[in-house]
Amino acid sequence: MINMQRIKNEKELIVILKKDVKNTDKKRIIIFAGHFPLVYTKKEAIEAIEKWGVFSIYSLELGCKIAKYAKSIGKKVKFVFFVDDHAYEEQGDISRGMPIKRRRRRRYKERSGENAKLPEEYRKIMKKQGFSEKDVLRHDHQKPGRADCLYFSEKILRNSKKKIENACAREYTEFLEDMDYFNKNNDYIITFAPNRCKGHICDVALDQEIKNLSSSHIFMETMAPLSKKEELYSFGRGVTYRKD
């Protein structure tokens, strides 16, 4: 595995990522940020953007800052929102209320279509830096009413036919190897991911499965409900960075 660099603070991280954007010859920057899980109640699938502490909101704030810089130097920009729609299924009440599949389907349909909107908190963050839903890469779920969803479903990506045993690595590889979403000749991806995904993404997806990728990966803590973004840099494994 390529050596990971521990990042001291936000200022250092911003400087590094701006340098990566400036130095790449790729024309489009893909910002993978704002990653969050779905949590299932008896009646609905909730977009739990605070479930992982400050990670989801803070990673989108950082992503938008880098995206604004990228746009200022002539790069095209797209955001991608992955949704962990599987981890909390067993915690959902399956004995009462509508089936989990139906709750999830309703949420995804709500976030699909030309006029679909992101959650208000995300819209505010993006608008502050000059971005909106038109700058979001959409996932074709191959299901009725969900051909252009604002969210990439991890469950759907994990159903890939790729022979990769590690499910997390399989879904990430499926996305990056699909020319409908990502073109290695044209695109550079900046990914903000949970620390718990580091081994799956780095050891398997990046080191074994995906070739010729131009990217920056940043890993942050999501297991502890940290309330301040500054704490991410000092807590546990901290914030780490890898460039490919």
N, C-alpha and C positions, 0 to 999 in steps of 0.2 A: 504494500500500500504506500502511496505517496505520503510523505511526511505532512502532518497537520500542523498548522501554525496557531498558537493560542493568541487571541486578540485581547488587547488590554482594555479598550473602551470603544465607544461608538465613533469617535473622531478617527481613530486608526483604521477602523473597518471601512468607513466611507472613503478615506484616502485610497485604500487598497482597491476597492471595487471601482472607483472612478478611473483609476489607472488601468485596470483590466478592460474596462469599456473603451477607453481611449486607445489602447494598444492593439485591440483585436481588429482584424481586417473584415470581420463579419458585419453584414449590413443591418441585421436585425438582432435586437436584444430581447430575450425572453425572460421575464421576471416571474419566478416561481416563489410566491409569497402569500401570506394570509392563510396558510394551510390550517384547517380546523376539522373537528369531528362532528358528526351528527349524533345527537343523544335522543333516545326514543322515550316518549311519555305514552300514556294510554291512548292519546288522541292524535299525536303528531310527531314528526321528526324535527327536532329543534337544531338550528345552526348554533352550536355551542362555541362561539368565538372566544369565550373567556374560560373555557374548560381547561385549557393548557396555560393558565396564568396569563402573562403579558405577551407570550410568544406570537400568537396569531395577529393581534393588532400591531404589535411593534415590528414584526417582520414585514408587514405591508407598508408601514410608515417608512421603513428603510428602503424597501423596494421602490416605492414611489419617488423617493429622493434620488436614487440612482437612475431611475427611468427618466426623470426630468433632465438630469445631466446628459444622459444618452441622447435624448431628443435634441438638446441644445447644440450638440456637436454633429447633428445630421443623421443619427441612427434612427431606424424604425424601432418601435417598442410594442410588445404585447405582454399582457399579464396572463398567468395561468393559475387557476385555483383548484387544487386537489382537495377532495373531501374524503376524510376517513369515515366511511359509512358502514363499517363492519365491526370495529373494535368494541363498540358499546351495545351491540345487538342483544347480547345475553343479559344485559342489565335492564333492557326494555321489558315492560310488562306484557308478556305474550299471552297471558291467560285472560286478559280483559281488553276491551277496546278493539280497534281495527287491527288487522295483521300488520306487522312491521313493514312488509313489502309495500303495502298500500300507503302507509304513512310516508315512506321514503319516496314513492312514486309521486305523491301529491306535492311534496316539497320540490322535487326536481322539475315537475311540470310548471310550478309557479316561477321557477328560475330559468325557464326556457322561452324561446320566442323572441321576435325582434324587439318587443317593448319590455322585456324582462329587466328587472332591477336587482342590484346587489343589496344586501342588508344595509340599512341606513348608515351605520357606523363606517362600513367600508366605503360607501359612496362619499362620505364627508372626507375621509382620508385621501381618496383618489382625486376628488374635486380640488382639494387644497393645492395639489401639484399639477393640476390641469388635465386630469385623466377622467375617463368615465367608462361605462359599459362597452362603448364602441372600441375600446382598447383591450378588450378581454378576448382571449382565444377560447372558442366554444367547443364543447365535446358533443359529438354525435353519439348518443347512447344506443342508437339502433332500436329505439322503442317509440311507440306512438306519442306524439306531442313532446318529444325530447331530442329532436334532431340537432338542436343548437343550444344546449344547456350551458349556462355560465360556469357550471361546475364540472370538473372531471371526477367521475365516480371511480373510486378505487376498486370497488367490487367488480365493476365491468372490466376495468383494465386487468384485474387479476385473472379474469377468465381467458386471457390470452393463450394461444396454442403454443407459445414459446416454451421450450423444455427447460425451464429454470425452476428449480425446486423452491427456492426462497421467494415467497409471495410478494414481499415488498420490492425486492429487486426485479421480479417479473413485471410488476405493474409499471415501475419506473422505466425499465427497458422498453416495454411496449410503447409507451408514450414517445420516448426519444428516437425510436426506430421507425415511427410512423411518419412518413413524408407528408401526410395531410396536416400534421401539426408541427413537426420539427424537421428542418432541412440542415444537415450538418455542414453543407457547403455555404450556407447563407446565415445560419443562426448561431448565436452565443447565448448560453443559458446561465442565469444567476439564480441559484436555488437556496432558499432558506428552509432548512429542514430540522425536525426534532433530533436531539442527541440520540434517542433510542433507535433512530433509523440509520445512524452513521455506519454501523457494520454492514447492514444490508446494502446500502447504497455504495459505500466505498469498496468493501472487500469483495462484493459480488458483482453488482451492476457496473461500476466504473472499472474495476481491475480485471474482471473476467468476461463481461458480456458486451459492453459498449466500446466500440473502437472509433478513433478519430473524432472525439468529442471536444469541443471548445467550451470550457465552463469554469465557473467559480461556485464552490459549495460552502455554505456557512451552516454550522450546526449549533443549535441552542437548546437549553433545557426546557422541557415541557412537563416533567413528572412532578415538579414541586410548584405549588400555586403561588409563584412569586408575584408580588404586586407592583414592584418597581423595575423598570427596564434596566437600570444600572446594575441591579443585582445579578442579572444574567451573566455578566462578565466575570463575576467572582465566585458564584455559587457552583459547587460540584465541579463538573468538567469544563465549566465556563463556555465561552464562545470560541469555536475553532473554525479554521478556514483551510480550504484546499483548492488549488488551481490545477486544471488539466488542459 
